[in-house]
Amino acid sequence: MIVYLNGDFVEKEKALISVDDRAFLFADGVYEVVRCYGGRPLRLDEHLRRLEQSVRAVRIEFSDFRTIGDVAKRLIAENRLTSGDALIYVEITRGSAPRVHTFPPRGTKPNVYVAGMEYQPKRNQLENGISVILVPDIRWSRCDIKSVGLLPNVLMAQRALDVGADDAIFIRDGVAVEGTASNFFGVFGGVVTTHPKSNYTLAGITRDVVLELCHKIGIATQEAPILESQLPDAEELFATSTTMEITPVVKVNGIVVGNGTPGPITRQIQKAFWELVRSS
Ligand code: PDD
C-alpha cells in the first residue's frame, strides 16, 4: 500500500514520523475521512472545505488543500482502488517539536498524511439496522472541529460493544446530539429531524446530503434538538456518516423503535442516497 507523507509517496511501512509529533503527544491534529465509490470520491470538495475549517479553527499553519485532493486521486489510482468501495484518510498535525504545550516555533512544518484503503460497508447493519445505547456526552465543546482527540468517542463506542449494542449516542443536557462517529436523525410526525449545526456536533457531509435528498424527494425536515425524552415517540431513527451512510437505528437502550425494523422514510432516503452515488 502506497501512502502520502509530507510530500512523498511511500510504502506504508516506510511512512514514519517522529515520536515528537504533536498529535502523538497532545492529539494536536485534525482529520478527514472521504468515501470513494468505484474510485470516485463523494463530495471531495465539501470534505476539503471542512478540513480547511478544522485547520483554521485550531490554527495549524497549512493551506495547500488543493494538493490534498490531487494526492487523494493519485492514491486511488496507485493503490488500484478504482473499483469497489474505498476510504481516503487525511490527517494534518501541528508537526513535530519538543513537548511544550504552547505552539511550536513559527515555521515548524505540519505533518501531513494521506492514505487510501479498501472499505467493506456493513451491509447487515444497513439492511437490518443497529442497536444503540445512550451515553453522557463527555466530550469538549468544539465538536464541530474534526479533531483526532477522539478518546471519549473511543470509550463510548467500546462501552456499546461491551454491553452488546452496536454504537452509542451522546446525550448532552437531555439532547441526543450525535453518535460516536455519526450524526443522528429521528422521524417525528413524518418530519425528518436532526440537531442544528452547532459547536456540539460535527457538521456531517452525509447529514447535508440527507437533508438535500429529503428536499428533493419531498420529505419534510427540521433542524432541531432531539430530546432524549422524545426518543420513545420516534417513528424512525437513523445515523449518518461517510462510513455508515444511512444506517437505521432499531433499538435504543434495549427498547425497539417503531416495530423494530427500518422504517419507510429511512428506506426511501437510503434508496435516494444510493441513486445519488450511482449517478455521481
Ligand atoms: N466520522 N459526527 C462525528 C463525531 C463523526 O466522527 C462523524 C464522521 C460524523 C459524520 O460526518 P460525515 O458524514 O461527514 O462522515 C458525525 C468519520 C467517518 C470517522 O471518524 O471515521
Residues whose N, C-alpha, C, O or C-beta is under 5 A from the ligand:
A	BS01	PDD	V33 E178 G179 T180 A181 S182 N183 L202 A203 G204 I205 T206 R207 T240 S241 T242 T243
